[in-house]
Structure formats: structure tokens, C-alpha cells
Amino acid sequence: MKRLPLFLPMLLLLLITASCYPNTSSTQKVSSEKKIGTDSRKTPALLTAEQKLEDFEYMYQLIEENYPFLKVNQRSYGIDWLGNKEKYRSMVAETKDDRAFYRTMNLILEDLHNGHTAMFDTKAYLYYKSLLEQLEDHEPWLDEMNKENVKARYLVNKAPSVSKQVSSEIRQSYPLVSTEIIDKNKVAYLRIPTLDYFQVSIDMEVIRPFLQEVRNYDTLIIDIRGNGGGDSSYWSDNLVPMLINEPVTWHYYLLYRGGAFAEPFLRAKLRDSYKSLKPIEEIQEYHLPHLPPETFTDFKKFEPHTETITPKNSVGFHGKIYMIVDKSVFSSSERWACFAEETKWATLVGEQTLGDGLGWESPIVALPNSGFVFRMRLMMGLKADGTVDDETKTTPSILAPGEPVWPLSDDPAVKAVLKAEAKRLNNPVH
């Protein structure tokens, strides 16, 4: 069996939905050393030990007051991040230069086990900044990224061509989806490796005619294994509307700690609905059976979300949809899995996802002395029953772990789908 490549989502395109590819920090650690702005000939003077510790204290305080998953991290990984303060201070104090400081701060953030919380290298910073500049109502994000010490650290004024180079490296001009007919007139297969913001219109040029072609099939398999997210509009505004024949409604909840640093981000993102944020005590009125124990001690506000997707350019598909997921499904692709799970729009197959798909783009934080930036998750997303998506993630109803393989007839998840369909349609599998 030949293994299919697992396409990694493009770094930082997850900004638009709430969301960066998990393990961004591992990508950053192998970046060119000059990419993190540590060449002393071009950047500010090397940081003193005192400055590095001040930056750590600043980060620590913001996480203590704003970060939503501290208790989740304790339950899931046994790490008391706040309790490790002296350990982390010692790690920072032992760093010999700016490069080591950056890497150590990244390691400290990795202890939070959240793909939306990580330090930025130069490539990440430049791409994130170029993307934010195309969006409305993101002044707080840009205010952090445009601070003078940040621009000096990331060599913005000394390398104006880098941003264009980054964009050309990341953006593709061709479809990344793939399609296959597994059983003519019966079973169709669509693989979507990323929900990349810049891929939406390009990929739909392939997806739209394919769905038209298979609209009378019994079964459609949508494979999103390895998909770390991108832009939720990829599926919510485009693909799903083509595959439904009546409105579909789903629910989730966002909880906020109430820290002062978060306020300008909340006001900018929520706009008029900011005034509609509810006191956390009122969440009891929704009778959610699985609220996390820290709901009323660590959070101050919440907002209930009810979203409805309506048909648009529907192809009239009336067959059964299966979605294959795995441990890399995260952010906006996890959001899609949450939607499918609650509404039964698709039956999930594969293995447990990575989670953290309910929310929106994380705030940017500029460290006051170094000018390094990191982003930090701001909200806790709860599913319709009150479970924390980042903690419980999404478990398929049909378990079939493993990477995609070729030919598809040998793929464990595809085989599991065909077996389930044979049973549903009373057609024995040969």
C-alpha cells in the first residue's frame, strides 16, 4: 500500500476562523536563525537578563488573566502552568542571547499544549501582518504588530521584499483538492487537505462541478485528514450550502476570562454584539449538562451562538455523507467536525481530532522589551452540551485510525465507510 501525502495547512492562514496550525512552534524551531530577528548587526541591542525576565513576567501575567485553558491543561496533561513560574523564570534567566530567549519562550508556551498559542518567527509575523491588513476591524492586532520595537525585531523596514516573498511562497495558484469515483454511480470521494483562505475560490472550481457530477450518488466521502484548518467560510459559506436542501442549525458557546488586555480585541471583533455579552452566571439558564468545573470561578462573560447554514447553489444531493477525520483536524476543520457531529450532516469516521475549533482569531501580544510577538487563545469554546472542545475534542462514531493510503480500496477509513454503507443499503461487501 502506498501512503498518500498528508498536506500540512499553511502557516497562519488559520487566523481567519479562530484560528494557527497545531504545533506551529515545532515549525518555528527549525526556521533560519536570522528569521527570528536575532542578528545583532540589524536589530536592537541584545537583551539584558533583566529585560528578558520582564518580558516573561509580562507574558505570564497576560496568560494568568486571559488564557482560558489553564485548568484543561492540568486535567489533560497534568501541567500546572502557573505553578511552574519559578521553573520558567530559571529557564529564561539561563538564556545566553536573544535567539535562546526566543526558543525558551516558545518552549514555555508549548507547555500550554494549544496550537493557537505560540511565538512568531519572521515568516509567521510577516504573513499574519499582511493578512490582517486585508481585514476590517483588526486594529488591536495591528497595533501590537506595528509597535516600533516589533518592526525592528522582525526587520520590517530593512527587508520590504520579504513580505512579498512570503506571500508568494505560501499562496498557491492551483487547486489542492482531489476527487475520485470509488464505485461508479454509487460512491464518490473528495479529499480536502486545507481550508486555506486563498484556496476557497480556486478549490471550488474543482469541487462545484464534481458535486454536480455525483449529485445522484448514494454516498459521498469527504476526507479532511491532516487538515489543520484555514477559513471556516470554505465549508460554511461554500461547500455545505451546496450539499444541503434545507437550513441546518447548530449551537455552541464562547466563554471569556474578562482580563483587561482582551477588552479591545473583544470590542473590535464583536462590535455591536459586545454589549450583548452575558454574565457567566446566566449560562445556567441553558442547562448544559457538561460544563467544566472552572466555569463560574475562572470566567466572567459568555456568548451563546446559534448559527444556521442555508442552501446556496445546492446540487440536490440526497445521499449519505461521511467525513473522515484524524488527530490533525484542528481549528476551522475541527469546527466543521463539530457542526457535522451535532447536526448529523455527516457521519464522522476515523480517529479523535485535535480539537479547539470553536472561537475566533487569537490576540497578538508584543513583548515590551524584546519586540517578539506571540499569540494567545482568548476564548473557551463549548459544544452544545457544554463540553470543552479543546479538552474532549471530537470522536467519530465509526473508529478507523490510520493515515490515508493508496489505492483507496486499501484505506482503512474508506473500507469502514464502504462496510457501513453496505449494511445501510443491504448490499454485501465483496
Helices and strands as residue ranges (DSSP letters): E 2-3, H 15-18, H 24-29, G 33-36, H 49-66, H 70-77, G 82-84, H 85-93, H 98-110, E 118-119, H 122-132, H 139-145, H 148-153, H 160-170, E 178-183, E 187-191, G 197-199, H 200-213, E 219-223, H 233-233, I 234-239, H 240-242, E 248-256, G 260-262, H 263-270, G 271-276, E 278-279, G 280-286, H 295-298, E 301-309, E 320-325, H 332-343, E 347-350, E 364-366, E 373-375, E 379-382, H 389-392, E 398-399, E 405-406, G 408-410, H 412-425
